[in-house]
Amino acid sequence: MAAMVLAGLLLAMVAGCNNFSAAARNAEGVRLYQQARYQQALRHFLEATYADPDNPDGYYNLAATYHRIGVTENRPSDLHQAEDYYNKCLDV
């Protein structure tokens, strides 16, 4: 019985760590985005979505970053990627 309780606590802690890690990566991505360091921001947003795939914030920020790159560099492929991530955000 005690082993089951301990296993449950460990699982909850790991899940919490992933959420904290995702939030920290997302926050760093936002900071980089605000500095117009879009490629670096993308990396952090991707890491955030890997750490917590059920959190829509990372997908939204990926979409916004791809949209910004697509508009400023006139790259339709990035605009399409942005649309895909906006839809993923809505799905999550």
Residue, then its C-alpha position, 0 to 999 in steps of 0.5 A: m500500500a505504501a509503495m502505491v502511495l509513493a509511486g503516485l506521489l512520484l508520478a505527480m511530482v514528475a508531471g509537475c516538473n514537466n509543467f514547470s519546465a514547459a512554462a520556463r521554456n515558454a517564458e524564455g521563448v517569449r523573452l526571445y520573441q520580444q527581442a526579435r530573436y525568432q529562430q531561438a524563440l521557436r526552439h524554446f516553444l518547441e521544447a515547451t510543447y515536447a515537455d507539455p504537449d497538452n498545454p496550448d500556450g506553446y502551440y500558440n506561441l509557435a504559431a505567432t512566431y511562424h506568422r511573424i517570420g512569414v510576414t516579415e520575410n514574405r515566406p508563405s511556407d511559414l504562414h502555412q506552418a503558423e496556421d497549422y500551429y494555430n489549429k493545433c492550439l485550438d485542438v489542445 
